[in-house]
Amino acid sequence: MEVVVRIALAQIIAGRDPGDNLALLEGYGQKAKAGGADMVVFPEATMRAFGNSLSDIAEPLDGPWASRVRALSESLGMVVVAGMFTPGSLSDGGRRKVRNTLLATGPGVDTSYDKIHLFDAFGFLESDTVDPGREPVTFDAGGLTFGLATCYDIRFPALFTANAQRGAVANIICASWAPGPGKVDQWELLSRARALDSTTYVLACGQGDPTTQGIENKDGAPTGVGHSAVVSPFGEVLGELDGAPGLLFADLDAAVVKEARQKLPVLANRRDL
């Protein structure tokens, strides 16, 4: 039996206010539903854009923000994946850290993933304010299994292959990619490489580039570069946006993953070294 799931990547530009960002999520969710999507994916930090404080808006997975996302997914009858922040531990200085969390919710789905690899790179120390996750997370929707990953995770192939070994035929990577020389090229290259590593679809959903809307990034925060894309298990880019906000649709076919794994059995051939 052919299993095909239609997904939409919502490349938004989140702001400071979680309520405004919820309204953005609802609007794009309705557009995704109108386009026939079974699932809509939003970027990392959909709850609040980086460059703003996070601990004051972090809330548990049964809090009001996440509950609104669940209500939306229920009303639309589709799976919603969105980045939020949940409470973490107390730092050595007594300040509350957060967890960089992806919420996945919808018909038969209610799970979350905490970002494992923290962005301590390019002069930014995410670990100063964020606790790392510990475990890979997959979920089933529409007859397919999806793995979850967040931003800097894309540089670590083992997470993508771990998700594939857990049955994932698609890896969702939600990001708020930091701008800079060569960073868009790296994002595109890594998305294709992770698809080939794991012979999965890669659904790479990033925050749009604020400068396309005349918004200056004054403090160098990782606020997004756009270029959300869907990549096939063969590493082919099936669709890609530019830097501006937008919605990207794609149909995921389980048969394509099966074919890729027959022709290129990297999961079966790999050895633990």
Secondary structure, DSSP 8 states (H G I E B T S, - for coil): ---EEEEEEEE----S-HHHHHHHHHHHHHHHHHTT-SEEE--TTSSS-TTS--TTT---TTSHHHHHHHHHHHHHTSEEEEEEEEEEEE-TTS-EEEEEEEEEEETTEEEEEE-SS--EETTEEGGGTEE---S--EEEETTEEEEEEEGGGGG-HHHHHHHHHTT-SEEEEEE-----TTHHHHHHHHHHHHHHHHTSEEEEEE---GGGGT---SS---------EEE-TTS-EEEE--SS-EEEEEEEEHHHHHHHHHH--HHHH----
